[in-house]
Amino acid sequence: MFGLFKKRKKALTTSPAKPELVSGAKEQRLISVVDTYGRSFQIPLEQWRRDVLKPNLDSKWNDPEALYSLIISALRDDLASDVDQASARLIDIDPMTERAAVTRAIVQLKLGRTKDAGTTLRQAIAKVGETGILLTNQAKVISAEGNHALAMTTLDRALELDPNQDNGLGWRVAELTEASGADAAQAYLQTLAERPNTWRPQLLLGQRAIKASQREAGLAWFDQALAQTPHGADVMLAVSGELGKQGLLNDLVQRVAPIYDERRDDIRVGYNLLQAYVELSDAPTGRTLLERLFALGQPAFIQHLQHYAKTFDEMTVQAPKALDNTPEVSIMQMNLPPWLLGMQDMQWAAPLRGQDRPRIVLLPLAAVDEPSENVARSGREDERGRLSRALPLFLLEQLVYCSNLDVALNLPVADGHNLVLFGRAVREEELEFLAQDFDWAVEGEITHFDGGFKVVCRLRRLSDRSTLKRVEQSFKTQDIGDALMVMSGEILTAIGDATSSSIEPRVPMYALPTAHVNEYLSALGQYLALTLAHSVNARDSLYGERNIYGWLQTLAVTIPDNESAQFMYFTALAKGRRMNSPVIDEFERPAAQRMRELVRAGRYSARLLPLMAAVYPNNAELGDLLASAKSMGDDTYSAWCGRLSSSFPVVPMSPSKTGT
């Protein structure tokens, strides 16, 4: 099969890969699979046979189309013995005699039953007559029996009936090239290409010409093949793959992009087009195709598509630039984690705090190495910007769930939805102003260096602006999580000492992440950008929206026992629906799957089921789960549930929706 571009180090696949061997032992063979969330992983061959292949064969025993697909997939995995009976069953139920006979004969050949394979093919020929495919497979049987001359004679007769066979034509050309040379094979293909309704000879001629740097001749042959059979075969895949390998990217997109139909054509053609748009630096067109491919909703495609989504995002990153006018900067005060804000008042999910408690304000870190601190600038959200807010966000949720203190995060926002990164430390007069409303402040700076960051964080007493605790860490990018975990612990200890307060979990639902801390803190920063995009106009400035949802989904399933991660994932999808984002529909199946898992496990975050039912009102599975859900007996929570139905735009029922 044709691969992708030469710059792709590893071919992309959409079906389980060939079993891998570990230490040469058959019992240790592994099968690659993709789950509902688009994650690739491997399971032992015996487990695959027992838990996947056999149940699927049993359930599709009377469905010829599905049974055929399962057999072919198993043959690709070298599991002929596992589908021996299924291929015999296909002979009995498949109305397509030719397909069933060829499938059965292939299984018999792979199991070494050459005579049986010959009998199967002769019986089919007696029933439907000679066809190109039946004769090609008969030639394989004859060759396996050792009669090469008769095999080639039979193969020639097969190609006279159908010159467009992939295996048959490739086999004959290889034999001719070895026996008589490349010129003989070229002449053979040209003779076949003169016949009406042929396209594979033209395809092979085009490939040979392109490889020989005969661009015009190769394109002419490719154009003939595409005109004859644009869909339903591997023509587009071969053309796009060969042109991509040879660097003829404009020729590729000009010929393939206008006719590519993602719903009927090979997904790998789509990957080849996406790679061409990357190499051509055409992110807008690439994104348009990417939206169409994401809309297919196939978990097996997600990992590869997210790679291209990230690539196109990185291609469009804009360096900060001076603004023509100074934006209007205001302060957004957050007294709850962002994943509890903007969702029709989710106070029920946070513990109550006492009154007249010490008041603490958290401030984003300043980027003190900015080249100009006095010029208003705009730019995409970047790693330093997220990091400058990740520490105060992390402190905010810990103080909300682990203390009885009155805490708020003061977040500067430009024009209502753009995040601000200041290029200077907090001034004394600004701290004096904060002292009107708060007793303590946590502030600091972040400095970027090659490969990492330096962060300084201080706990300040606002009555006299004195520094009670100074914490400093320098770390590489890959160590962000561990560094900020340590810093937050030191700052929280200092806050507890200064306020004579206990800092420890107050409710069972909250716990610090014990793994994937880097990913968790990055999620906090990314989620904040999503929280501010509260309108369609604001969404236009949101950087990497799809990757934000994907990141949060991965986090939720990677640390499944962390309730905060589940809240971030589901409320992020709800915020996307609120701003009418079409990207949200791509996450319906995995979101329903994750919610089903939480409901079955009795997790606290299963309380977000009504929210998901409002986000995906046409999803039958979520509707059934909601109908059977038990009452929580919480008036605040019940009131919140009652507000949800009118909080989201009505989603029309799609004719193609299946419920999950």
N, C-alpha and C positions, 0 to 999 in steps of 0.2 A: 504494500500500500504506500502511496506517496506521502512523504513527510511534510513538515513545515519548512520554514526558512532556515538557511544555513546558520543564521545568528541565534536561532533557538537551540540551546544546548540539549534540550530534552523534548522529544515529541509529546504532544498533548493527546490524550485519549479520552473517550467518553464512555467506554465500556470497561468492565473488569479486565485488567491486564493479564498477560500470560502468567501462570503460577510461577513464583520464584522458588528457587531451591536454597535451602539452608543446610550447610554441612553435607550436602549430597544425599540426605535421607528423604525418601518419598513421604514419610509420615510428617515431615516438617515443611512441606510445601505450603506456601502462603498465597492467598487470593486477595487482590486489591479490590476494595469496595468503596462506595460513596454513600454516606447517610443522608437523611433529610436535610441536614444543615449544610450539605456540600463538602463535608469533611472526608478526606481520603484516609483510609486505614486498612490494615491487613488482618485477615483472620486465617487460622489453620485450614488447610484443604479439607480435612475430615469434617470440621465444623461447617464449612461451606456446603459440603455434600449433604450433611445431615439436616442443617437448619435452613438452608436456602434453596439449593437445587432440587432436592427430592420433594419438599412440600410444593414448590412451584410446578414441577412436573405433574404431581398428583392433582393439583387444582386446575391445570390446563389440559388434562387428559383428553377432553372432548372438544378442544378448541384448536383446530389445525394451524391457524395463524400464530397463536401464542406458543403452541408446542414446537412449531418449526423454529421460531426465534430462540427458544430455550435450547434446542438441540444445537443450533449453529453457535450460540454463545459457549456452550459446553465444549464443542469441538475446538474452538479457539483456545480453550483452556486445557486442551489435551485430555479431555474426560470422555472419550468415546465409549468406554465401557459403561459409564453411568447413564448414557442415553441410548443404549442398544435397544432396550425394549420400547423406549419412546419412539425411536425411528421406525420400528416395526409397526407400532400403533399408527404412526403417520401414514403409512401405506394404506391402512384400512379406512381412515377418515378424511384424508386430504383430497378434495376434488381436483387439485392440480397434480395429476399423475406424474408429470415430468419432475416437478419439484420434490415430491415425496420419494420417488425412485432414486434420484440423484443423492438426496440426503441419506437414504438408507444405504446406498452403495458406498458412500464416503465413510460411513461408520464401519461398515463391513471391511473395507480396505484398511482402515486404520487399526482394526482388530486382527488383521492378517488373514481374513477370510476372503481371499481373492476369488475363488470359484463362486462363492455365494454372491459376491458383488456383481460378477458377470451375469449370473442368473437373474438377479434383480433387474439389471439394465435390459437384458434381452426380453424379459416379460413386459417391461414398460414399452419397448420398441414395438413389440407385437400388438400392444394395446393402442398406442397413439401414433405409431409410425416413427421413422427416423427423424430426429431433431439434432440441431447442432450440439446442444448441451449433453444430450444422452450419448451421442457418438464420441464427444470429447472425453467423457468419463469412461466410456467403453475403451477408448484408446489408452487411458490410464491403467485399466485392468489388464489389457493386452501387454502393455509395457511392463507391468509388475510380473507378468508371467514369463517375460524374457524375450518376447518377439518384437524387437524394436522396429523392424521394417514394416510389419503389419500395423503396428501402433501408429507410425507416421502416415501410412496410407489412410487409415481410419480417421486420423486427425485432419488430414487434408479434406476428406469428404465432409467432416464436421464443419470446417471453416467455409466450405462452399455453401453449406446451408445457412451458416450464421457467422460472418466474418467479424462480428462485434463482441465475441467472447473474450473476456479478459484473460482467464487462465489458458484457454486454448491457443489464442493468438500469441500470447507471450511465450508460451512453451515452444510453438513452432518457429518463431523468430529466433529464439535462443538456439534451437537445434540447427537451423539453417546457418546462423552465424558461426557456430562451432565447426560445422561440416564444410561450408563453402565460402565463408567470409561475409563481411558486412555488406558488400555490394550485392550479393545474392539476396540477403535479407531485405535490403532496401528495394530491390526490384520486385520481390514478392509482395511487400507492403503496397507499393505503388500500383501493382496489378489489382490487388484487392480494393484499393481506394477508388478505382475507376468504376466499381460496381455501384448500382443505385442503393440508397438507404444505408450506406456504410458510414461509420464515424470513428470506430476504434483504430482502423489502419491510419486514418488521418491524424489521430491523436498520437500514435507512436511515431509517425513521421515528423510531426511537429516537435516532439520531445527530442528526437535525434538531431533535428536541424538546430534547435535552440542550444543544445549541448555543444554543437559544432560551431557556435557563434554565427549561425546563419539566421539572423533575427527576422528578416523580412519573410523568408521562406517558412520559418517556423510559425510565425504569426498567421500566415496565410493558411497553413494546415490547421492550426488551432481554431481559426475563424470558421472553417468548414465543419469541424467537429462540433463546435458550439451551436452553429446554425442548425445542424441536423438533430442534435440531442442535448439541449441545454439542461434538462432536468431528468431525474430518474436514473442516472448512471453516475459514474465517477469522473465525467469529463471536466466539470468545473474544478473538482479537487485536483486533478492532474494538471490542468492548465495553470491554476493559481499557484500550485506547489512548484512547478518547473519555472515559471516566470519569476516567482519570488526567489528561488535558489540562485537564479542568474542575475538578480538585481534589476529586472525589468519591471519596476513597481508601477510606473504610470501605465504601461501596457496591461498590467494585471488589473488594476482598478477600472480602466476604461472598458475592458471586455467583460469582467466578471461582476462588478458591483451593480450595473443596471439590471442584470437578470437574476441575481441571487435572491432566493426566497427562503428565508430562514425556517419557515414552517414545513418545507418539503425537501430542502437540500441539506447536504452534510454539514454539521456544525463546524467541521474542520475547515471548510471553505470560509466560513465566517471568521475563524481564527486567522486564516491567511490574510483576509482583507484587513482585519484589525492590525496585524503586524505590519502590513503595507502602510496603513495610515500612520503608525508609529514612526516608521522609517522615513515617511514623507513629511513628518511633522505636521500632519493634518488632524489635530485633535478634535475640532468641531465635527468633521465628517465621521471620524472614528467614534465619537460619543453617540452620534445619531444611530449608527449601526449597533453600538453596544446596548442602547435602550431597547432595540428590537430583540436582541438576543436575550437580555435579562427577562424580557416579558414572556419568554417561553416557559419560565418557571421550572426549569429542570435542575435538580440538585447536582447532577453530574457535571454541569457546566459552570457552576458558581465559582469554584476556585480559580479557573482560568479567566473567567470574565472579570472577577475582582482584581486580578493581576493587571488587566488592561485598564480597568477603571482607575486604579492607582497610577498607572503610567500616564494616562491622559491628564489626570489631575496634576501630576508633577510637571508635565509639559507646559501647563498653563499657570504655574506659580508666578506671581508677579512680585518683583522686589518692591519694598516700600518706596513710595514716590510722594513728592510734595503736592499738597492739595491747593487748588485755586482759592478756596475759601476755608476758613477755620470751621470745623464741624462743631455742632452743639454737643458738648459733653455734659452728661448728667450722671448722677450716682444711683445705681440700682442697689437697694439694700435687700439682702437675702438672709432671712432668719431660719431657713430650712435648706437642706441640700437641694440642688437644682432638680434632682429627679423626683422631688415631691412638690415642685412649684408648677403653677400654670395648669393644673389638672383638677379644676373645680374644688379646690380646698381639700388637700389630703392630710389635714392635721391628725386624722385618726391613725396614721401610720407612724407618728412621732410621739415620744413620751411627753407628758405635760411638764412644764417647768415652773418653778416657784416664782413668786413675785418678790420684788425688792432684793434681787440677787445681784452680785457684782456684774457689771456690764463690760463686755469685751467686743472690740471691733477687729476684724481681720482685713488686711489690705493686700492686694496683689503685689508681688515682688516687682521692683523697678529694674529696667534693663539699663544699667548705668554705663554700659559701653556703647550706647547708641551714638552715632557720629554727630547728631545734632539734636539737642534736647528741646529746642524752642520752636522747631518747625513742625506743624501738624502734618502727619503722614498717614497714608492708607496702604494696606497690604493684606495679603492672604494670611490666614491663621497659620503659624508655623510652630515648630517644636518648642522653641524658647517661649513663645507666647503662651502655649498650653502649660508649660512647666511653671511659668510665673504665676499661674492661677491654680495649678494642681495642689500646691502645698496649702494655701488657705482653704481651698475646697475640702481637702482631706481633713484639715483641722476643724472645719465647720461641722462636718457630719459626725466626727468623733465627739465634739463638744455637745452637739444636739442629743446624741444617743448615750453619751457616757458621763454627762454632768448635769447639774441643775442650774447652770449659769445662764445668764441672758447674753446670747451671742448673736452677732450679725456679721455678714461679709459685705463690705462696701465695694461695689464693683463699678468702676467708671465705664460708661457706655457712650459711644458717639452716635448721634442721630437715631437713637432709639434701639439700634440693633447691632452696631459694630463694636467689637471689643477694642479696648484701648490699652496700649503698652507704653507706660511713661518712661522717659529716658533719664530720670533723675530720682534721687532718694526723696522720701517725704520730708518736707520742711518743718521747722519748729512751729511756725505760725499755723500750719495745717494741723499739727498735733494739738495745738492749743484750741483750735476750733472744734476738733473731735472731742475734747474734754468736756464740752457742754452736754454731751449725750452718753459718753462712755468713761469707764474707769481705767481700762487697760487697752492697749493696742498691740497687735502683732504685725510687724512690717519688716521689710528687708530688701535685698537686691539680688539680682542674678547677672552673672557675667559669663559670656561665652568664650571658650577657648577651643583650640583645635581638638576635636574628638570628645568634648565634654563641657561641663559647666561648673561654675563655682557659685554657691548659694550662701548668703549670709541672712540670718533671720534673728530678730530681736523681739523680746517682750518688753514693752515700755509702760511705765506708770504715767498716765496722762496728767495727773495733778502737778507733777514737776518735770515731766518728760524724761525722767531718768530711765536708764536701761537696767532691768533686773536680770535679764538672761540674754546672752549672745551665743548663737549656735552657728557654726560654719562648717561647710562640707564642700570638697572638690571631688568630682566623680566623672567617670566616663558615661557616655550616653546609655550604655547597656546596664549601668548600675543605678539609674535614676530611682527605681522603686525602693531598693534597699536603703539608699541614702536618705530619701524623704521619709521613709518609715522611721529611721533612727532620729532624724531631726524633729519630726512631729512628736515622737515620744518624749524627747527632751523638753520641748516647748510645753507640752501638756503637763509634764511633771512640774515645771516652773509655774504654770498657771495655777495648778492645784495648791502649791506651796504659798503662792502670793495671795490667793483668795481663801485659803483654808478650806478647800473643797475636795471632795473625793472624785477622782476621775476613773470611773470603771463602768462597764456596760450596765445599763438600767433595764433593758428589755432583751428577751431572747433573740429577737429577729435580727439584731445587729451584731456583726463580728468583723474584725479586721480580716482582710484577705490573707490567707496563709500561704498562698502561691500566686504566681502571675501578678505580682505587685506592680511591675512596670506597666503591664497592660491595663490594670485597674486604674492607676493614676492617669494614664493617657486617656482612658475612657472618661474620667471626670472632666478633663480639659476639653475633649471633643464634645461631650454632652452639653457643656456650657454654651458653646457656639450654637448648638441646635436649640437650646432653650430660648436664646435671644431671637431666633428666626421665627417670630410669632405671626408672620403674615406672608402672603405670597410675594410681596415686594422684597421683604427681608430674605426670603428663601433664595432669591436671585443672587445674593452675595454670599450664600453659604458655600463654603469650600469643602468638596469631597463628601457630599451628603450621603451617597450610597455607601461609601466606605465607613461612615460613622455608624450607620445601622448594622453593617456587616461586622464591624469591630465589636459592637455591643452584643450582638448575637453570639459571636465566638466566645466572648467573655462569659456570657450567661451559661453556655453549655460546657465551658472549660472548668469553671468553678461553680458547679450546680448547687452546692449547699450555701453559697453566699447570697443572702436575700437582697442585698443592695444591688448586686449585679443583675438580678432578675428585674428589680424595679427599674433600673436604668434602661434595660432592653425594652420592656413593654411600654413604659411611659414615653420613650423616644419614638416608638412607632405611633403612639397616640398623638404626639406633637406633630409628627409628619402628616398624619391624617388631618389634623386641625388646619394645617396650612395647605391642604389640598395637594400634597406631593404624590405624583404618580408612582414614585419609587416604592411606596409602602406596599403596594399590591404584590410586589415580588417576594415579600417576606411573609405572606399569609400562611403558606403551608408550614414552614418551620416554626412560626409563632404559635400556630395551633398545636403542633407537635409538642413544643416546649411547655405550653400551658397544660396539655393533657398529662405530661409527666409530673408537673408540679401538683396538679389536682390529685393524681393517684398517690403521690408521696405525702400528701397532707401538708405541704409547705405553706408558710405564712404568705408568701407572694402569690399563692393561688387566689388570694383575695382580689387580685387584679383581673380575674376572669370577666367580670362585668365590663371592665374597661376594654378588653380585647373584643368582646362581643359587640361593643359599640363601634370599635374601629373597623371590624369586619362583620357587619350585620348580616351578610348573606352566607356566612360560613356555617354550614349545618352542624359540624362537629362542635364548634364553640357554642352554638345554640342549644345542642343537646346537653352539653356539660352544664350550661347555665340553668337549664330547666330542672336538672337533677341536683343542683347545688343546695346545701343546707343553709338555713338562715344563720347569720353570725350573731344575732341578738345584740347588736351594737347600734344604737340610734344614730350616732355620728356617721358610722360607716354606711348604714342604710340610707341616710339622707344623701350621702355622696353618690351612692348607686342610683338614686332617683334622679340626680342631676345629669347623669351621663348621657341619657338618650337624646337630650336636646343639645348636647355639647359638640357634636361632630356633624360634618356635612353628610347628607344622604348619599350612599354609594349605590349606584344602579347595579342591578343583577346582570352579570355577563353571561351570555348564552353558553360560554365554554366552561363556566365554573362547575366544579364537581363537588364542592362542599369542603374539601381539604386541600 
